[in-house]
Amino acid sequence: MMQQQSATATGRYGPGALDTSFWSAAFQAGALGYAMQFHELHAPSAVEAEINSEAPPRQRPKAAMFNAMRSAGAVRITNPQQVTVNLYGPGDRAVLSLGRERSWPVLINDTRPHAYARLQLQLDAVSVPELLVLAVYAGWLPKNEALAMLQQIAPVTGATLMQAATLAITEYPRA
Amino acid sequence: MGKGNAKTKRAMQRAPLVVRTTANQETQLARVRARRELPTQQQAASTALTAGLRALGLEDAVRLYQNGRSLEEAAGEVGLPMSEVFEHFLRERIPLMENEDALNSLARLARRYQLPALETAVARIQEELVARPA
């Protein structure tokens, strides 16, 4: 079981395709460390461009973190060979295509592409509320802290994902 | 100024101050006190009214949502912030449409990440929601 594994290992569940919505929300919630412990993060160039939306040399805090992680090798740029999904924005399309091509889980916080990944492409999709649930049940993150982190991303996250995560965290037996 | 006058003055300085009020003054005082308390009572009544209206608004929002409006539309129609309506759904454990789908996603992740406690928790929540459908 995961609880018995070392808490310092990173990317223990292999690669994951990273979307802009996930990076932004995870940064806002302070949950990026948990994402990196679960997966090696692979972002297509379209996502990198979306995160770095300001004209250089300006970098928003979330972009500065992304660029630092990229330089350190903790985030890699990986593009799909072909963009096979024609829905949503350029970043979503690239991430969904990458996940489909390599059978990787997609890390995505927008409700519709998240549902599309699961229901149409049959991929595992992880949103930030779900990441927080996983971190709680892995024994890494205290329940109350997770609920507070969840509140941080309420304005940018779908209500159904938020409610399911809140119920699951509340259900966790320990504090 | 005469001697007697000075005596009276000294006596007055020593004597304790006693305010005598007539029955009429008592009535006036009671009126003043009542006027002072009135805003507090009005405030309490107004707070209770606001809370009551808010509770009715939240109930209406739930009904609207269950009749097909989105959470945002329902909140807009009852004139409450969406965050408050959402909080109400959470507090009262009122299931959102598509919640089943979000819970299925969590169950799938529980299996992928080998978290049996999460799988059990999700199953428990799903049972509870089936028992209390939207």
HADDOCK unambig.tbl for C-alpha pairs under 7 A between the chains (distance, minus, plus):
assign (segid A and resid 1 and name CA) (segid B and resid 114 and name CA) 6.28 0.50 0.50
assign (segid A and resid 2 and name CA) (segid B and resid 114 and name CA) 6.72 0.50 0.50
assign (segid A and resid 130 and name CA) (segid B and resid 106 and name CA) 6.76 0.50 0.50
assign (segid A and resid 137 and name CA) (segid B and resid 115 and name CA) 6.79 0.50 0.50
assign (segid A and resid 137 and name CA) (segid B and resid 118 and name CA) 6.32 0.50 0.50
assign (segid A and resid 160 and name CA) (segid B and resid 96 and name CA) 6.29 0.50 0.50
assign (segid A and resid 160 and name CA) (segid B and resid 98 and name CA) 6.65 0.50 0.50
assign (segid A and resid 160 and name CA) (segid B and resid 99 and name CA) 5.46 0.50 0.50
assign (segid A and resid 160 and name CA) (segid B and resid 102 and name CA) 6.33 0.50 0.50
assign (segid A and resid 161 and name CA) (segid B and resid 102 and name CA) 5.72 0.50 0.50
assign (segid A and resid 163 and name CA) (segid B and resid 90 and name CA) 6.60 0.50 0.50
assign (segid A and resid 164 and name CA) (segid B and resid 99 and name CA) 6.55 0.50 0.50
assign (segid A and resid 164 and name CA) (segid B and resid 102 and name CA) 6.08 0.50 0.50
assign (segid A and resid 164 and name CA) (segid B and resid 103 and name CA) 5.81 0.50 0.50
assign (segid A and resid 168 and name CA) (segid B and resid 121 and name CA) 6.45 0.50 0.50
assign (segid A and resid 168 and name CA) (segid B and resid 122 and name CA) 6.41 0.50 0.50
assign (segid A and resid 171 and name CA) (segid B and resid 121 and name CA) 6.21 0.50 0.50
